[in-house]
Amino acid sequence: MFRRSSFGVVATVAMALSIALGAAPAGASPNVMYYQFRGWAENVRTWCVDIQAETAGNVRTNVQTYRCRAASEQPQVQYQAFSQEGFAGQPDNNRRFRNKATNKCLTYNVNGVASPGSPPNAVWAEACGQAGQGWRHPANQEQWEAIEYPGMCLDTVDPNGYWGTGIDVYPCNPYGQWTRWAMDFLNIPD
């Protein structure tokens, strides 16, 4: 009887702790964590990767830079909020980025072969599950390399700092200012 009661106490305490700490019960989805891609270079630290809201209903949604929004700026901040999803059977540093507002993923042309109507190095948002949505985070670098376009990293089209500048992939440079991004946690509800 002592073993049963001690097991019951341990199970009750474990369940209470998991609820108090916000852990999801077995079978439930964990809370999604969202991040902003914030420019790394000194003159672009107020830039973030942003989904252009006016094109959100298009099959291909424009991706641009825009001023980084605070978590309190709802619903606009959701266009800058991205969850990171891993790929089954892939290394832990391989990710797909899903936007909260549109539920679309950052996408690029595979190996620079342009899809009809897009420049070869363009980045856009499209329904998740397409080719050209895998990104790799090289160790000790602030870059996101296109898995299916080796040597090419997430980049801004125009480094002059204008909001509305498009996003593309550009040759990776661990010391370059325009291919480096900080990933800032966004404390917003799922």
C-alpha positions in Angstrom: 0.0 0.0 0.0 2.8 2.4 0.7 4.2 1.9 -2.8 0.9 2.6 -4.4 0.2 5.7 -2.4 3.8 7.1 -2.9 3.4 6.4 -6.7 0.0 8.3 -6.6 1.6 11.2 -4.8 4.5 11.3 -7.2 2.1 11.2 -10.2 -0.1 13.9 -8.8 2.9 16.2 -8.0 4.3 15.6 -11.5 1.0 16.5 -13.1 0.6 19.6 -11.0 4.1 20.7 -11.8 3.6 20.2 -15.5 0.4 22.3 -15.4 2.0 25.0 -13.3 5.0 25.2 -15.6 2.9 25.3 -18.7 3.8 21.9 -20.1 1.3 20.3 -22.4 -0.5 17.1 -21.3 0.4 14.0 -23.3 -1.2 14.1 -26.8 -1.7 17.9 -26.7 0.3 20.3 -28.9 3.0 22.3 -27.2 2.7 26.1 -27.3 4.2 27.5 -30.5 7.1 29.9 -30.0 7.4 32.8 -32.4 10.5 34.8 -33.5 11.3 37.9 -35.5 14.2 38.0 -38.0 15.9 41.3 -37.1 18.7 42.9 -39.2 22.2 42.3 -37.8 24.1 45.3 -39.3 24.2 48.5 -37.1 22.1 50.6 -39.5 19.4 47.9 -40.0 18.8 46.7 -36.4 15.3 48.2 -36.6 14.5 46.2 -39.8 12.6 42.9 -39.6 11.5 40.3 -42.2 7.8 41.1 -42.8 5.0 39.6 -44.8 3.4 42.3 -46.9 -0.2 42.3 -45.6 -1.7 43.6 -48.8 -0.5 40.5 -50.6 -1.4 38.0 -47.9 -4.4 36.6 -49.9 -2.2 35.8 -53.0 -0.8 32.3 -53.6 2.6 33.9 -53.4 2.9 36.5 -50.7 5.5 39.2 -50.9 8.2 39.3 -48.2 9.9 42.6 -47.3 11.7 44.5 -44.6 9.7 46.7 -42.4 10.3 48.4 -39.0 10.4 45.8 -36.2 7.1 45.8 -34.4 6.6 45.3 -30.6 4.6 42.3 -29.4 1.9 44.7 -28.3 1.3 45.8 -31.9 -1.5 43.4 -32.7 -2.4 42.2 -35.2 0.4 43.7 -37.3 3.3 42.0 -35.4 1.9 38.7 -36.6 3.2 39.4 -40.1 6.7 39.4 -38.6 6.1 36.4 -36.3 7.6 33.1 -37.5 7.6 29.7 -35.9 10.5 27.3 -36.5 9.6 23.8 -37.6 12.1 20.9 -37.9 12.0 18.2 -40.6 11.7 14.6 -39.7 15.0 12.8 -40.2 17.0 16.0 -40.8 19.6 17.6 -38.6 18.4 19.8 -35.7 19.7 23.0 -37.4 17.4 22.5 -40.5 14.2 24.5 -40.3 11.1 25.8 -42.1 9.7 29.2 -41.1 5.9 29.5 -40.9 4.4 33.0 -40.6 1.7 33.4 -37.9 -0.6 35.8 -39.8 -0.7 33.9 -43.1 0.3 30.3 -42.1 2.6 30.4 -45.1 6.3 29.5 -45.2 9.4 31.4 -46.4 10.1 30.0 -49.9 12.9 30.3 -52.4 13.7 29.0 -55.9 15.4 25.6 -55.7 19.0 25.9 -57.0 18.3 29.4 -58.5 15.9 27.9 -61.1 13.2 30.5 -61.2 9.6 29.6 -61.0 7.4 31.3 -63.6 7.1 35.0 -62.7 9.8 35.3 -60.1 13.5 36.4 -60.1 16.0 33.6 -59.5 16.9 34.7 -56.0 13.6 35.9 -54.7 12.1 34.9 -51.3 8.3 34.9 -50.8 5.8 33.1 -48.6 3.7 30.3 -49.9 1.7 27.3 -48.6 4.0 25.2 -46.4 5.1 21.8 -47.8 6.7 23.1 -51.0 10.2 22.6 -52.3 12.5 25.5 -51.4 11.4 26.0 -47.8 14.3 24.4 -45.9 16.8 26.6 -44.1 20.0 25.6 -42.3 21.6 27.6 -39.5 25.4 27.1 -39.7 27.0 26.8 -36.3 28.2 30.0 -34.7 26.7 32.2 -37.4 23.8 34.5 -37.7 22.8 33.3 -41.1 20.1 31.1 -42.6 21.3 29.1 -45.6 18.9 27.8 -48.2 19.2 24.0 -47.9 18.2 23.4 -51.6 20.3 26.3 -52.8 23.7 25.7 -51.2 25.8 28.7 -50.4 22.9 31.1 -50.6 21.6 32.9 -47.5 18.5 35.0 -46.5 19.3 38.5 -47.5 17.9 42.0 -48.2 17.7 43.1 -51.8 18.7 46.7 -51.0 21.0 47.3 -48.1 20.3 51.0 -47.9 17.7 50.5 -45.2 14.4 51.4 -47.0 11.4 49.7 -45.6 9.6 47.7 -48.1 12.9 46.3 -49.5 12.4 42.8 -50.8 14.0 39.7 -49.4 16.1 37.3 -51.4 19.0 34.8 -51.1 22.5 36.0 -51.7 25.9 34.3 -51.4 26.5 33.5 -47.7 29.2 35.5 -46.0 29.7 35.0 -42.2 31.2 38.5 -42.0 28.6 40.2 -44.3 26.1 42.6 -42.8 23.2 41.9 -45.0 23.0 38.1 -44.8 23.1 38.0 -40.9 19.9 38.0 -38.8 19.2 38.0 -35.1 16.3 35.8 -34.1 14.4 37.6 -31.4 11.8 35.7 -29.3 8.3 37.3 -29.6 6.1 36.8 -26.5 2.7 36.7 -28.3 -0.2 34.2 -27.8 -0.5 31.2 -30.1 
